[in-house]
Amino acid sequence: MSIYGRRKGVLDYDALYASSLPPSATPVGRSRPGDPGDESPDWSPVRKARPADYLLPASQRWMEHLPHDVCPLALATRFPRIVNLVAMQWNDRGACPAFFEELLHDRRGGRQGFPDDVQRDLSKLRSYWYSQDTTTLSE
């Protein structure tokens, strides 16, 4: 789950309205990308909001509780939104390991990957996460 996801039911009217139209119809006020004669389709209705590209207060507090040698400074400097996601999932025994795997292993192929210092930060965080016992993670 992402901290940037929308709440259930917030924009369900749009989905319901669009699903009630025949497949060839275009919702009112929206152009379909790639329609002939439409040089610049308006993607703004379907574009998601940009994630917070700064450290959230909860993430800063989380970082303050990490040991100095584990604190992901390069990651926080270059990719604060990822630190926010790690901090949010830190105590989740199912989501956190899966998130580390997603970050550290290219499953889509052809991705550039993180710079070396960020990769080291992620590896240290993962190792530290696995070294914690269950009682420490739930605090």
A tleap script that builds the chain and sets N, CA, C and O, in Angstrom:
source leaprc.protein.ff14SB
mol = sequence {
  NMET SER ILE TYR GLY ARG ARG LYS GLY VAL
  LEU ASP TYR ASP ALA LEU TYR ALA SER SER
  LEU PRO PRO SER ALA THR PRO VAL GLY ARG
  SER ARG PRO GLY ASP PRO GLY ASP GLU SER
  PRO ASP TRP SER PRO VAL ARG LYS ALA ARG
  PRO ALA ASP TYR LEU LEU PRO ALA SER GLN
  ARG TRP MET GLU HIE LEU PRO HIE ASP VAL
  CYS PRO LEU ALA LEU ALA THR ARG PHE PRO
  ARG ILE VAL ASN LEU VAL ALA MET GLN TRP
  ASN ASP ARG GLY ALA CYS PRO ALA PHE PHE
  GLU GLU LEU LEU HIE ASP ARG ARG GLY GLY
  ARG GLN GLY PHE PRO ASP ASP VAL GLN ARG
  ASP LEU SER LYS LEU ARG SER TYR TRP TYR
  SER GLN ASP THR THR THR LEU SER CGLU
}
set mol.1.N position { 0.833 -1.178 0.000 }
set mol.1.CA position { 0.000 0.000 0.000 }
set mol.1.C position { 0.873 1.235 0.000 }
set mol.1.O position { 1.902 1.270 0.674 }
set mol.2.N position { 0.486 2.222 -0.728 }
set mol.2.CA position { 1.248 3.445 -0.809 }
set mol.2.C position { 0.627 4.522 0.069 }
set mol.2.O position { -0.592 4.580 0.226 }
set mol.3.N position { 1.464 5.364 0.633 }
set mol.3.CA position { 0.929 6.472 1.412 }
set mol.3.C position { 0.323 7.521 0.496 }
set mol.3.O position { -0.351 8.442 0.959 }
set mol.4.N position { 0.562 7.383 -0.809 }
set mol.4.CA position { 0.050 8.351 -1.757 }
set mol.4.C position { -1.232 7.878 -2.426 }
set mol.4.O position { -1.775 8.581 -3.278 }
set mol.5.N position { -1.720 6.711 -2.061 }
set mol.5.CA position { -2.945 6.177 -2.654 }
set mol.5.C position { -4.155 6.981 -2.221 }
set mol.5.O position { -4.113 7.694 -1.219 }
set mol.6.N position { -5.224 6.862 -2.976 }
set mol.6.CA position { -6.426 7.610 -2.617 }
set mol.6.C position { -7.286 6.777 -1.683 }
set mol.6.O position { -7.201 5.549 -1.656 }
set mol.7.N position { -8.108 7.468 -0.925 }
set mol.7.CA position { -9.000 6.773 -0.021 }
set mol.7.C position { -10.112 6.122 -0.824 }
set mol.7.O position { -10.554 6.666 -1.836 }
set mol.8.N position { -10.553 4.987 -0.386 }
set mol.8.CA position { -11.624 4.274 -1.060 }
set mol.8.C position { -12.882 5.124 -1.048 }
set mol.8.O position { -13.276 5.661 -0.012 }
set mol.9.N position { -13.504 5.240 -2.208 }
set mol.9.CA position { -14.768 5.954 -2.318 }
set mol.9.C position { -14.627 7.413 -2.686 }
set mol.9.O position { -15.634 8.066 -2.959 }
set mol.10.N position { -13.407 7.957 -2.705 }
set mol.10.CA position { -13.251 9.378 -2.965 }
set mol.10.C position { -13.652 9.742 -4.383 }
set mol.10.O position { -14.411 10.690 -4.586 }
set mol.11.N position { -13.161 9.011 -5.358 }
set mol.11.CA position { -13.464 9.333 -6.740 }
set mol.11.C position { -14.200 8.191 -7.446 }
set mol.11.O position { -14.087 8.033 -8.661 }
set mol.12.N position { -14.935 7.419 -6.699 }
set mol.12.CA position { -15.616 6.287 -7.294 }
set mol.12.C position { -16.697 6.707 -8.285 }
set mol.12.O position { -17.065 5.925 -9.162 }
set mol.13.N position { -17.211 7.929 -8.159 }
set mol.13.CA position { -18.224 8.381 -9.086 }
set mol.13.C position { -17.682 8.400 -10.508 }
set mol.13.O position { -18.369 7.986 -11.442 }
set mol.14.N position { -16.444 8.883 -10.680 }
set mol.14.CA position { -15.830 8.914 -12.013 }
set mol.14.C position { -15.764 7.521 -12.622 }
set mol.14.O position { -16.118 7.335 -13.787 }
set mol.15.N position { -15.313 6.544 -11.846 }
set mol.15.CA position { -15.200 5.172 -12.348 }
set mol.15.C position { -16.580 4.618 -12.695 }
set mol.15.O position { -16.743 3.959 -13.722 }
set mol.16.N position { -17.559 4.876 -11.858 }
set mol.16.CA position { -18.917 4.402 -12.104 }
set mol.16.C position { -19.485 5.041 -13.366 }
set mol.16.O position { -20.109 4.365 -14.185 }
set mol.17.N position { -19.265 6.349 -13.521 }
set mol.17.CA position { -19.760 7.070 -14.695 }
set mol.17.C position { -19.110 6.535 -15.975 }
set mol.17.O position { -19.795 6.282 -16.966 }
set mol.18.N position { -17.799 6.368 -15.945 }
set mol.18.CA position { -17.081 5.889 -17.130 }
set mol.18.C position { -17.497 4.466 -17.486 }
set mol.18.O position { -17.591 4.129 -18.666 }
set mol.19.N position { -17.750 3.625 -16.477 }
set mol.19.CA position { -18.124 2.245 -16.766 }
set mol.19.C position { -19.550 2.126 -17.296 }
set mol.19.O position { -19.905 1.117 -17.906 }
set mol.20.N position { -20.363 3.150 -17.066 }
set mol.20.CA position { -21.741 3.102 -17.558 }
set mol.20.C position { -21.852 3.522 -19.016 }
set mol.20.O position { -22.898 3.333 -19.638 }
set mol.21.N position { -20.775 4.093 -19.571 }
set mol.21.CA position { -20.793 4.524 -20.972 }
set mol.21.C position { -20.483 3.354 -21.890 }
set mol.21.O position { -19.785 2.420 -21.495 }
set mol.22.N position { -21.001 3.400 -23.117 }
set mol.22.CA position { -20.605 2.363 -24.084 }
set mol.22.C position { -19.104 2.458 -24.354 }
set mol.22.O position { -18.519 3.528 -24.193 }
set mol.23.N position { -18.474 1.355 -24.761 }
set mol.23.CA position { -17.016 1.344 -24.948 }
set mol.23.C position { -16.502 2.411 -25.910 }
set mol.23.O position { -15.374 2.877 -25.750 }
set mol.24.N position { -17.286 2.807 -26.894 }
set mol.24.CA position { -16.812 3.777 -27.881 }
set mol.24.C position { -17.011 5.220 -27.429 }
set mol.24.O position { -16.488 6.134 -28.066 }
set mol.25.N position { -17.751 5.449 -26.349 }
set mol.25.CA position { -18.034 6.809 -25.902 }
set mol.25.C position { -16.872 7.383 -25.109 }
set mol.25.O position { -16.135 6.654 -24.445 }
set mol.26.N position { -16.719 8.694 -25.188 }
set mol.26.CA position { -15.708 9.407 -24.420 }
set mol.26.C position { -16.422 10.202 -23.343 }
set mol.26.O position { -17.379 10.912 -23.651 }
set mol.27.N position { -15.995 10.109 -22.095 }
set mol.27.CA position { -16.637 10.890 -21.047 }
set mol.27.C position { -16.611 12.382 -21.368 }
set mol.27.O position { -15.660 12.875 -21.974 }
set mol.28.N position { -17.637 13.083 -20.969 }
set mol.28.CA position { -17.766 14.508 -21.247 }
set mol.28.C position { -16.588 15.255 -20.644 }
set mol.28.O position { -16.206 15.021 -19.497 }
set mol.29.N position { -16.010 16.173 -21.446 }
set mol.29.CA position { -14.922 16.997 -20.951 }
set mol.29.C position { -13.565 16.321 -20.974 }
set mol.29.O position { -12.591 16.885 -20.476 }
set mol.30.N position { -13.477 15.133 -21.537 }
set mol.30.CA position { -12.194 14.424 -21.576 }
set mol.30.C position { -11.917 13.950 -22.989 }
set mol.30.O position { -12.797 13.417 -23.665 }
set mol.31.N position { -10.713 14.147 -23.413 }
set mol.31.CA position { -10.325 13.622 -24.714 }
set mol.31.C position { -9.620 12.302 -24.485 }
set mol.31.O position { -8.986 12.085 -23.453 }
set mol.32.N position { -9.740 11.448 -25.443 }
set mol.32.CA position { -9.076 10.162 -25.359 }
set mol.32.C position { -7.710 10.294 -26.008 }
set mol.32.O position { -7.626 10.700 -27.167 }
set mol.33.N position { -6.636 9.964 -25.298 }
set mol.33.CA position { -5.304 10.082 -25.896 }
set mol.33.C position { -5.230 9.262 -27.181 }
set mol.33.O position { -5.663 8.111 -27.232 }
set mol.34.N position { -4.672 9.882 -28.211 }
set mol.34.CA position { -4.521 9.189 -29.474 }
set mol.34.C position { -5.700 9.364 -30.415 }
set mol.34.O position { -5.671 8.830 -31.524 }
set mol.35.N position { -6.740 10.094 -30.014 }
set mol.35.CA position { -7.858 10.334 -30.925 }
set mol.35.C position { -7.371 11.127 -32.128 }
set mol.35.O position { -6.575 12.054 -31.978 }
set mol.36.N position { -7.843 10.773 -33.322 }
set mol.36.CA position { -7.440 11.541 -34.498 }
set mol.36.C position { -7.918 12.987 -34.366 }
set mol.36.O position { -9.020 13.247 -33.883 }
set mol.37.N position { -7.082 13.911 -34.798 }
set mol.37.CA position { -7.446 15.315 -34.763 }
set mol.37.C position { -7.181 15.968 -33.424 }
set mol.37.O position { -7.335 17.182 -33.296 }
set mol.38.N position { -6.794 15.215 -32.442 }
set mol.38.CA position { -6.502 15.789 -31.134 }
set mol.38.C position { -4.989 15.783 -30.953 }
set mol.38.O position { -4.395 14.759 -30.615 }
set mol.39.N position { -4.377 16.938 -31.181 }
set mol.39.CA position { -2.921 17.045 -31.157 }
set mol.39.C position { -2.336 16.907 -29.750 }
set mol.39.O position { -1.271 16.314 -29.579 }
set mol.40.N position { -3.023 17.450 -28.747 }
set mol.40.CA position { -2.500 17.378 -27.382 }
set mol.40.C position { -3.623 16.996 -26.425 }
set mol.40.O position { -4.328 17.860 -25.904 }
set mol.41.N position { -3.783 15.700 -26.201 }
set mol.41.CA position { -4.850 15.270 -25.289 }
set mol.41.C position { -4.591 15.756 -23.864 }
set mol.41.O position { -3.444 15.913 -23.447 }
set mol.42.N position { -5.658 15.989 -23.137 }
set mol.42.CA position { -5.567 16.457 -21.767 }
set mol.42.C position { -5.491 15.258 -20.829 }
set mol.42.O position { -6.487 14.570 -20.605 }
set mol.43.N position { -4.304 15.017 -20.285 }
set mol.43.CA position { -4.088 13.885 -19.379 }
set mol.43.C position { -4.343 14.256 -17.927 }
set mol.43.O position { -4.318 13.379 -17.063 }
set mol.44.N position { -4.588 15.524 -17.632 }
set mol.44.CA position { -4.698 15.956 -16.240 }
set mol.44.C position { -5.765 15.214 -15.443 }
set mol.44.O position { -5.563 15.007 -14.246 }
set mol.45.N position { -6.904 14.794 -16.038 }
set mol.45.CA position { -7.874 14.064 -15.221 }
set mol.45.C position { -7.397 12.677 -14.778 }
set mol.45.O position { -7.865 12.164 -13.762 }
set mol.46.N position { -6.480 12.071 -15.519 }
set mol.46.CA position { -6.034 10.726 -15.164 }
set mol.46.C position { -4.671 10.703 -14.485 }
set mol.46.O position { -4.231 9.652 -14.019 }
set mol.47.N position { -4.003 11.842 -14.422 }
set mol.47.CA position { -2.677 11.916 -13.822 }
set mol.47.C position { -2.799 11.861 -12.304 }
set mol.47.O position { -3.645 12.536 -11.717 }
set mol.48.N position { -1.955 11.059 -11.679 }
set mol.48.CA position { -1.948 10.973 -10.231 }
set mol.48.C position { -1.146 12.137 -9.657 }
set mol.48.O position { -0.305 12.720 -10.343 }
set mol.49.N position { -1.405 12.463 -8.427 }
set mol.49.CA position { -0.658 13.521 -7.756 }
set mol.49.C position { 0.790 13.093 -7.577 }
set mol.49.O position { 1.089 11.907 -7.439 }
set mol.50.N position { 1.672 14.063 -7.583 }
set mol.50.CA position { 3.090 13.765 -7.358 }
set mol.50.C position { 3.303 13.407 -5.898 }
set mol.50.O position { 2.696 14.019 -5.020 }
set mol.51.N position { 4.159 12.418 -5.621 }
set mol.51.CA position { 4.430 12.070 -4.222 }
set mol.51.C position { 5.221 13.177 -3.535 }
set mol.51.O position { 5.886 13.977 -4.193 }
set mol.52.N position { 5.145 13.215 -2.228 }
set mol.52.CA position { 5.895 14.202 -1.448 }
set mol.52.C position { 7.384 13.943 -1.643 }
set mol.52.O position { 7.882 12.874 -1.290 }
set mol.53.N position { 8.083 14.903 -2.197 }
set mol.53.CA position { 9.507 14.739 -2.458 }
set mol.53.C position { 10.337 15.430 -1.377 }
set mol.53.O position { 11.311 16.126 -1.667 }
set mol.54.N position { 9.934 15.225 -0.140 }
set mol.54.CA position { 10.629 15.747 1.024 }
set mol.54.C position { 10.347 14.788 2.182 }
set mol.54.O position { 9.379 14.029 2.144 }
set mol.55.N position { 11.187 14.826 3.198 }
set mol.55.CA position { 10.989 13.935 4.336 }
set mol.55.C position { 9.789 14.394 5.156 }
set mol.55.O position { 9.681 15.564 5.523 }
set mol.56.N position { 8.906 13.469 5.434 }
set mol.56.CA position { 7.765 13.752 6.291 }
set mol.56.C position { 8.224 13.740 7.754 }
set mol.56.O position { 9.219 13.090 8.074 }
set mol.57.N position { 7.525 14.440 8.639 }
set mol.57.CA position { 7.933 14.462 10.054 }
set mol.57.C position { 8.053 13.065 10.674 }
set mol.57.O position { 8.963 12.814 11.465 }
set mol.58.N position { 7.150 12.171 10.323 }
set mol.58.CA position { 7.218 10.805 10.862 }
set mol.58.C position { 8.491 10.104 10.390 }
set mol.58.O position { 9.086 9.330 11.140 }
set mol.59.N position { 8.907 10.367 9.166 }
set mol.59.CA position { 10.136 9.767 8.636 }
set mol.59.C position { 11.357 10.329 9.343 }
set mol.59.O position { 12.311 9.598 9.612 }
set mol.60.N position { 11.336 11.628 9.648 }
set mol.60.CA position { 12.452 12.235 10.370 }
set mol.60.C position { 12.575 11.638 11.770 }
set mol.60.O position { 13.683 11.362 12.232 }
set mol.61.N position { 11.445 11.438 12.447 }
set mol.61.CA position { 11.470 10.825 13.776 }
set mol.61.C position { 11.997 9.393 13.699 }
set mol.61.O position { 12.770 8.959 14.553 }
set mol.62.N position { 11.568 8.660 12.655 }
set mol.62.CA position { 12.027 7.280 12.464 }
set mol.62.C position { 13.542 7.246 12.272 }
set mol.62.O position { 14.226 6.401 12.850 }
set mol.63.N position { 14.062 8.165 11.460 }
set mol.63.CA position { 15.507 8.209 11.205 }
set mol.63.C position { 16.293 8.535 12.471 }
set mol.63.O position { 17.401 8.033 12.660 }
set mol.64.N position { 15.727 9.372 13.340 }
set mol.64.CA position { 16.407 9.736 14.587 }
set mol.64.C position { 16.582 8.538 15.517 }
set mol.64.O position { 17.484 8.530 16.354 }
set mol.65.N position { 15.725 7.529 15.375 }
set mol.65.CA position { 15.802 6.345 16.239 }
set mol.65.C position { 16.702 5.245 15.666 }
set mol.65.O position { 16.928 4.229 16.323 }
set mol.66.N position { 17.204 5.438 14.471 }
set mol.66.CA position { 18.100 4.448 13.869 }
set mol.66.C position { 19.521 4.666 14.374 }
set mol.66.O position { 19.895 5.796 14.686 }
set mol.67.N position { 20.320 3.600 14.458 }
set mol.67.CA position { 21.737 3.776 14.798 }
set mol.67.C position { 22.425 4.642 13.738 }
set mol.67.O position { 22.056 4.618 12.563 }
set mol.68.N position { 23.417 5.394 14.169 }
set mol.68.CA position { 24.092 6.339 13.268 }
set mol.68.C position { 24.641 5.657 12.011 }
set mol.68.O position { 24.525 6.200 10.912 }
set mol.69.N position { 25.236 4.473 12.169 }
set mol.69.CA position { 25.846 3.794 11.019 }
set mol.69.C position { 24.809 3.189 10.066 }
set mol.69.O position { 25.170 2.755 8.972 }
set mol.70.N position { 23.549 3.150 10.450 }
set mol.70.CA position { 22.487 2.581 9.611 }
set mol.70.C position { 21.637 3.683 8.968 }
set mol.70.O position { 20.966 3.445 7.963 }
set mol.71.N position { 21.665 4.855 9.533 }
set mol.71.CA position { 20.817 5.959 9.063 }
set mol.71.C position { 21.057 6.225 7.572 }
set mol.71.O position { 22.196 6.463 7.173 }
set mol.72.N position { 20.007 6.189 6.743 }
set mol.72.CA position { 20.149 6.293 5.281 }
set mol.72.C position { 20.265 7.741 4.791 }
set mol.72.O position { 19.322 8.271 4.205 }
set mol.73.N position { 21.399 8.372 5.025 }
set mol.73.CA position { 21.561 9.778 4.672 }
set mol.73.C position { 21.564 10.018 3.162 }
set mol.73.O position { 20.941 10.967 2.686 }
set mol.74.N position { 22.254 9.173 2.413 }
set mol.74.CA position { 22.286 9.349 0.952 }
set mol.74.C position { 20.891 9.116 0.367 }
set mol.74.O position { 20.458 9.842 -0.527 }
set mol.75.N position { 20.200 8.110 0.873 }
set mol.75.CA position { 18.843 7.822 0.411 }
set mol.75.C position { 17.914 8.991 0.732 }
set mol.75.O position { 17.107 9.390 -0.108 }
set mol.76.N position { 18.023 9.539 1.938 }
set mol.76.CA position { 17.172 10.656 2.347 }
set mol.76.C position { 17.461 11.911 1.529 }
set mol.76.O position { 16.555 12.695 1.249 }
set mol.77.N position { 18.710 12.098 1.152 }
set mol.77.CA position { 19.078 13.272 0.364 }
set mol.77.C position { 18.583 13.166 -1.073 }
set mol.77.O position { 18.048 14.128 -1.624 }
set mol.78.N position { 18.762 12.007 -1.672 }
set mol.78.CA position { 18.409 11.841 -3.088 }
set mol.78.C position { 16.981 11.379 -3.335 }
set mol.78.O position { 16.354 11.795 -4.310 }
set mol.79.N position { 16.459 10.518 -2.456 }
set mol.79.CA position { 15.133 9.935 -2.654 }
set mol.79.C position { 14.319 9.977 -1.359 }
set mol.79.O position { 14.028 8.928 -0.783 }
set mol.80.N position { 13.946 11.175 -0.893 }
set mol.80.CA position { 13.217 11.255 0.370 }
set mol.80.C position { 11.868 10.536 0.336 }
set mol.80.O position { 11.400 10.055 1.368 }
set mol.81.N position { 11.245 10.458 -0.829 }
set mol.81.CA position { 9.947 9.775 -0.916 }
set mol.81.C position { 10.097 8.282 -0.597 }
set mol.81.O position { 9.173 7.675 -0.055 }
set mol.82.N position { 11.236 7.688 -0.924 }
set mol.82.CA position { 11.459 6.275 -0.624 }
set mol.82.C position { 11.684 6.097 0.878 }
set mol.82.O position { 11.225 5.115 1.461 }
set mol.83.N position { 12.388 7.040 1.505 }
set mol.83.CA position { 12.557 6.983 2.961 }
set mol.83.C position { 11.181 7.050 3.625 }
set mol.83.O position { 10.926 6.336 4.595 }
set mol.84.N position { 10.297 7.900 3.110 }
set mol.84.CA position { 8.944 7.993 3.666 }
set mol.84.C position { 8.227 6.644 3.591 }
set mol.84.O position { 7.547 6.243 4.536 }
set mol.85.N position { 8.381 5.958 2.479 }
set mol.85.CA position { 7.717 4.664 2.317 }
set mol.85.C position { 8.326 3.590 3.222 }
set mol.85.O position { 7.604 2.776 3.797 }
set mol.86.N position { 9.649 3.591 3.346 }
set mol.86.CA position { 10.304 2.618 4.230 }
set mol.86.C position { 9.879 2.869 5.676 }
set mol.86.O position { 9.556 1.931 6.406 }
set mol.87.N position { 9.881 4.137 6.085 }
set mol.87.CA position { 9.504 4.470 7.461 }
set mol.87.C position { 8.067 4.047 7.751 }
set mol.87.O position { 7.763 3.563 8.841 }
set mol.88.N position { 7.195 4.231 6.777 }
set mol.88.CA position { 5.793 3.875 6.964 }
set mol.88.C position { 5.614 2.360 7.126 }
set mol.88.O position { 4.730 1.916 7.860 }
set mol.89.N position { 6.444 1.572 6.449 }
set mol.89.CA position { 6.287 0.120 6.449 }
set mol.89.C position { 7.242 -0.588 7.416 }
set mol.89.O position { 7.227 -1.816 7.500 }
set mol.90.N position { 8.058 0.151 8.135 }
set mol.90.CA position { 9.119 -0.415 8.959 }
set mol.90.C position { 8.619 -1.477 9.933 }
set mol.90.O position { 9.291 -2.493 10.111 }
set mol.91.N position { 7.486 -1.283 10.559 }
set mol.91.CA position { 6.979 -2.229 11.552 }
set mol.91.C position { 6.074 -3.303 10.968 }
set mol.91.O position { 5.543 -4.128 11.712 }
set mol.92.N position { 5.890 -3.310 9.678 }
set mol.92.CA position { 5.029 -4.299 9.017 }
set mol.92.C position { 5.880 -5.487 8.577 }
set mol.92.O position { 6.669 -5.381 7.639 }
set mol.93.N position { 5.713 -6.617 9.262 }
set mol.93.CA position { 6.550 -7.799 9.008 }
set mol.93.C position { 6.358 -8.381 7.611 }
set mol.93.O position { 7.236 -9.096 7.127 }
set mol.94.N position { 5.253 -8.102 6.959 }
set mol.94.CA position { 5.038 -8.614 5.607 }
set mol.94.C position { 5.443 -7.625 4.535 }
set mol.94.O position { 6.059 -8.004 3.539 }
set mol.95.N position { 5.103 -6.359 4.730 }
set mol.95.CA position { 5.318 -5.349 3.686 }
set mol.95.C position { 6.764 -4.879 3.597 }
set mol.95.O position { 7.265 -4.651 2.496 }
set mol.96.N position { 7.432 -4.732 4.711 }
set mol.96.CA position { 8.787 -4.167 4.683 }
set mol.96.C position { 9.776 -5.054 3.918 }
set mol.96.O position { 10.499 -4.544 3.062 }
set mol.97.N position { 9.835 -6.362 4.194 }
set mol.97.CA position { 10.767 -7.186 3.409 }
set mol.97.C position { 10.431 -7.188 1.918 }
set mol.97.O position { 11.327 -7.180 1.073 }
set mol.98.N position { 9.153 -7.199 1.605 }
set mol.98.CA position { 8.747 -7.178 0.195 }
set mol.98.C position { 9.157 -5.865 -0.464 }
set mol.98.O position { 9.564 -5.849 -1.625 }
set mol.99.N position { 9.049 -4.768 0.274 }
set mol.99.CA position { 9.431 -3.474 -0.271 }
set mol.99.C position { 10.936 -3.406 -0.505 }
set mol.99.O position { 11.380 -2.876 -1.523 }
set mol.100.N position { 11.732 -3.942 0.436 }
set mol.100.CA position { 13.181 -3.979 0.229 }
set mol.100.C position { 13.526 -4.807 -1.009 }
set mol.100.O position { 14.388 -4.416 -1.796 }
set mol.101.N position { 12.864 -5.935 -1.181 }
set mol.101.CA position { 13.115 -6.770 -2.369 }
set mol.101.C position { 12.791 -6.007 -3.651 }
set mol.101.O position { 13.539 -6.066 -4.628 }
set mol.102.N position { 11.680 -5.299 -3.634 }
set mol.102.CA position { 11.269 -4.524 -4.816 }
set mol.102.C position { 12.293 -3.435 -5.131 }
set mol.102.O position { 12.584 -3.175 -6.298 }
set mol.103.N position { 12.836 -2.803 -4.098 }
set mol.103.CA position { 13.806 -1.733 -4.309 }
set mol.103.C position { 15.167 -2.248 -4.757 }
set mol.103.O position { 15.832 -1.623 -5.583 }
set mol.104.N position { 15.575 -3.377 -4.219 }
set mol.104.CA position { 16.940 -3.847 -4.455 }
set mol.104.C position { 17.089 -4.807 -5.632 }
set mol.104.O position { 18.209 -5.063 -6.074 }
set mol.105.N position { 15.986 -5.341 -6.147 }
set mol.105.CA position { 16.064 -6.284 -7.257 }
set mol.105.C position { 15.199 -5.808 -8.418 }
set mol.105.O position { 14.028 -5.473 -8.244 }
set mol.106.N position { 15.794 -5.787 -9.589 }
set mol.106.CA position { 15.098 -5.343 -10.800 }
set mol.106.C position { 14.281 -6.491 -11.358 }
set mol.106.O position { 14.832 -7.441 -11.914 }
set mol.107.N position { 12.979 -6.405 -11.212 }
set mol.107.CA position { 12.100 -7.455 -11.745 }
set mol.107.C position { 11.527 -7.101 -13.104 }
set mol.107.O position { 11.030 -7.969 -13.822 }
set mol.108.N position { 11.595 -5.827 -13.458 }
set mol.108.CA position { 11.052 -5.398 -14.747 }
set mol.108.C position { 12.090 -5.497 -15.858 }
set mol.108.O position { 11.735 -5.593 -17.033 }
set mol.109.N position { 13.345 -5.475 -15.501 }
set mol.109.CA position { 14.413 -5.559 -16.489 }
set mol.109.C position { 14.717 -4.204 -17.100 }
set mol.109.O position { 13.808 -3.431 -17.403 }
set mol.110.N position { 15.996 -3.920 -17.280 }
set mol.110.CA position { 16.409 -2.701 -17.961 }
set mol.110.C position { 16.347 -1.442 -17.110 }
set mol.110.O position { 16.487 -0.341 -17.642 }
set mol.111.N position { 16.141 -1.573 -15.804 }
set mol.111.CA position { 16.108 -0.378 -14.963 }
set mol.111.C position { 17.528 0.036 -14.612 }
set mol.111.O position { 18.425 -0.799 -14.504 }
set mol.112.N position { 17.716 1.326 -14.437 }
set mol.112.CA position { 19.040 1.876 -14.174 }
set mol.112.C position { 19.567 1.484 -12.799 }
set mol.112.O position { 20.765 1.247 -12.650 }
set mol.113.N position { 18.728 1.415 -11.827 }
set mol.113.CA position { 19.162 1.093 -10.473 }
set mol.113.C position { 19.568 2.341 -9.710 }
set mol.113.O position { 19.629 3.433 -10.274 }
set mol.114.N position { 19.842 2.173 -8.433 }
set mol.114.CA position { 20.223 3.282 -7.578 }
set mol.114.C position { 21.725 3.506 -7.642 }
set mol.114.O position { 22.482 2.590 -7.964 }
set mol.115.N position { 22.161 4.743 -7.330 }
set mol.115.CA position { 23.607 4.984 -7.201 }
set mol.115.C position { 24.180 4.116 -6.079 }
set mol.115.O position { 23.442 3.647 -5.212 }
set mol.116.N position { 25.494 3.905 -6.101 }
set mol.116.CA position { 26.148 2.995 -5.147 }
set mol.116.C position { 25.888 3.366 -3.689 }
set mol.116.O position { 25.610 2.490 -2.869 }
set mol.117.N position { 25.976 4.664 -3.354 }
set mol.117.CA position { 25.785 5.047 -1.955 }
set mol.117.C position { 24.344 4.807 -1.490 }
set mol.117.O position { 24.117 4.451 -0.333 }
set mol.118.N position { 23.388 4.997 -2.371 }
set mol.118.CA position { 21.985 4.736 -2.034 }
set mol.118.C position { 21.754 3.231 -1.909 }
set mol.118.O position { 21.034 2.775 -1.020 }
set mol.119.N position { 22.368 2.474 -2.800 }
set mol.119.CA position { 22.276 1.002 -2.743 }
set mol.119.C position { 22.827 0.487 -1.407 }
set mol.119.O position { 22.243 -0.405 -0.791 }
set mol.120.N position { 23.958 1.059 -0.963 }
set mol.120.CA position { 24.534 0.673 0.330 }
set mol.120.C position { 23.583 1.006 1.473 }
set mol.120.O position { 23.402 0.202 2.387 }
set mol.121.N position { 22.976 2.192 1.426 }
set mol.121.CA position { 22.017 2.574 2.470 }
set mol.121.C position { 20.860 1.589 2.540 }
set mol.121.O position { 20.463 1.171 3.628 }
set mol.122.N position { 20.325 1.220 1.397 }
set mol.122.CA position { 19.207 0.275 1.364 }
set mol.122.C position { 19.624 -1.101 1.895 }
set mol.122.O position { 18.870 -1.745 2.626 }
set mol.123.N position { 20.815 -1.540 1.526 }
set mol.123.CA position { 21.304 -2.839 2.010 }
set mol.123.C position { 21.515 -2.824 3.520 }
set mol.123.O position { 21.170 -3.787 4.205 }
set mol.124.N position { 22.086 -1.726 4.046 }
set mol.124.CA position { 22.269 -1.614 5.496 }
set mol.124.C position { 20.925 -1.613 6.220 }
set mol.124.O position { 20.759 -2.277 7.243 }
set mol.125.N position { 19.972 -0.862 5.680 }
set mol.125.CA position { 18.643 -0.823 6.298 }
set mol.125.C position { 18.010 -2.198 6.324 }
set mol.125.O position { 17.443 -2.619 7.332 }
set mol.126.N position { 18.114 -2.895 5.201 }
set mol.126.CA position { 17.524 -4.238 5.128 }
set mol.126.C position { 18.189 -5.179 6.134 }
set mol.126.O position { 17.504 -5.918 6.842 }
set mol.127.N position { 19.512 -5.152 6.198 }
set mol.127.CA position { 20.228 -6.007 7.153 }
set mol.127.C position { 19.845 -5.662 8.586 }
set mol.127.O position { 19.635 -6.554 9.408 }
set mol.128.N position { 19.754 -4.375 8.883 }
set mol.128.CA position { 19.371 -3.946 10.220 }
set mol.128.C position { 17.935 -4.387 10.525 }
set mol.128.O position { 17.644 -4.840 11.632 }
set mol.129.N position { 17.052 -4.255 9.553 }
set mol.129.CA position { 15.659 -4.662 9.761 }
set mol.129.C position { 15.592 -6.151 10.114 }
set mol.129.O position { 14.884 -6.544 11.041 }
set mol.130.N position { 16.329 -6.967 9.376 }
set mol.130.CA position { 16.323 -8.408 9.641 }
set mol.130.C position { 17.012 -8.765 10.961 }
set mol.130.O position { 16.722 -9.814 11.536 }
set mol.131.N position { 17.920 -7.912 11.449 }
set mol.131.CA position { 18.625 -8.209 12.695 }
set mol.131.C position { 17.782 -7.887 13.937 }
set mol.131.O position { 18.097 -8.344 15.036 }
set mol.132.N position { 16.731 -7.114 13.764 }
set mol.132.CA position { 15.864 -6.746 14.893 }
set mol.132.C position { 14.987 -7.920 15.283 }
set mol.132.O position { 14.549 -8.690 14.428 }
set mol.133.N position { 14.731 -8.054 16.582 }
set mol.133.CA position { 13.798 -9.095 16.982 }
set mol.133.C position { 12.376 -8.544 16.927 }
set mol.133.O position { 12.187 -7.333 16.813 }
set mol.134.N position { 11.403 -9.396 17.005 }
set mol.134.CA position { 9.995 -9.033 16.832 }
set mol.134.C position { 9.537 -7.977 17.835 }
set mol.134.O position { 8.735 -7.115 17.476 }
set mol.135.N position { 10.011 -8.013 19.061 }
set mol.135.CA position { 9.555 -7.029 20.048 }
set mol.135.C position { 10.045 -5.644 19.715 }
set mol.135.O position { 9.340 -4.667 19.966 }
set mol.136.N position { 11.249 -5.528 19.150 }
set mol.136.CA position { 11.775 -4.222 18.787 }
set mol.136.C position { 10.986 -3.622 17.633 }
set mol.136.O position { 10.743 -2.416 17.608 }
set mol.137.N position { 10.583 -4.454 16.675 }
set mol.137.CA position { 9.859 -3.953 15.519 }
set mol.137.C position { 8.464 -3.461 15.873 }
set mol.137.O position { 7.935 -2.587 15.187 }
set mol.138.N position { 7.880 -3.977 16.883 }
set mol.138.CA position { 6.502 -3.591 17.189 }
set mol.138.C position { 6.417 -2.375 18.088 }
set mol.138.O position { 5.310 -1.924 18.382 }
set mol.139.N position { 7.536 -1.823 18.540 }
set mol.139.CA position { 7.497 -0.655 19.424 }
set mol.139.C position { 7.118 0.594 18.680 }
set mol.139.O position { 7.039 1.668 19.277 }
savepdb mol mol.pdb
quit
